[in-house]
Amino acid sequence: MPWIILVLAGLLEVGWAIGLKYTEGFTRLWPSIGTVAAMVISLGLLGIAMKSLPVGTAYAVWVGVGAVGTVILGIVLFDEPLNALRVGSVVLIVAGLVGLKLASP
């Protein structure tokens, strides 16, 4: 269960990272409220997951899920560049996340 909570926390990190773009510097009310809510829930779930998982592993997976998801949504939603170097970098992050999962209790 802690791994599911951790992945959910990472997905909410994607939500707030993308949400920041839509807040326009926190000048838009509803995107700002949604972004702050995603931040709070994401951090809360990370804290819950850290009760059972090593802190280094949990934090790295949280950041990694957030980074990979944000890169993918940046490409899809904001027309950010898609090239071999970016794809290769994301693949390396995913490989690191899998390695951390396999090395954890």
N, C-alpha and C positions, 0 to 999 in steps of 0.2 A: 503493500500500500504506500509506503513512503516514496517509492519511485513514481507512482502515478501522481501523487501530490506534487512531486518535484517537477515533473513534465508539465502539469497543469500550471504551476507557478511560472515556468519558462514560457508557456504559451501566452499567459497574461503579460509577461514582460514584452513579448512581441506586440501585444495589443497597446500597451502604453508607449512603447517606442514609436510605433506608427501613429498612435494618437497624438503624440507631440507635434507631428507635422500638421495635423488638422486643427490644433488649438490656435495656430498662428500667434505664438508667443503668449498663450493663455489669455488671448483677447476674445475668444469665442466661448460662450458659457457652456453649452452642452458638450462639445468635444473636451473641454477642460475638465468638467465634472467626470466624464467617462474615463479620461486619462488618469486622473488622480485616484479614482476608484480602482482601476486596474493596477496602479502602483501599490496601493495599500494592500489589496488582496494578494497580489503577487508576492510581496515581501512577507505577508503573514503566512502564506503557504510555504514559502521557503523556510521560514522559521520552524514550522511544524515538521517539515521533511528533515531538517537538521537535528531533530531530536533522535532520529534513528540512523542517519547517514553521517559519514565523516564530513566535517565542515568543508574541507578542500574539494572533495568530490562533489558535494551538493552545490557549492557555489559555482564551480567550474561547469557543471551540467546546466545549471540555471542560466548562466551567462551564455553558454554555447547554444542552448536551445533558442534563447532570445536572439543571439547573433544570426544564426542560420535562418530562423523564421523572418527576421527583419530584412535580411538580404534578399530572400525570396520575394517577400511582399514589396520591397523596394523596386525590384525588377518588374513585378506584375502591375503594381499600382502607379508607380511614379516614373516608369520608363527608364530606370537606371540601367547602365550597361550590363550586358550579358556577354562575357567572353571566357575563354579557356582558363585564364588565370583566376578569375573570380570563382568559377565553378570548381577548379582544382583546390582553391583555398577553402571553400565550403566543404568539399569532400574531406579535406584534412581535419577540419573541425569535427565533422561527424565521426570520423575514425577515432579521434581523441575521446569523444563522448562514449563511443562503444567500448573503447579500452578502459575508461574509468568505470563503466558499469561492470565489465567483466572482472575488474580487479577489486571491486568492492564486495563487502559481505552481503 
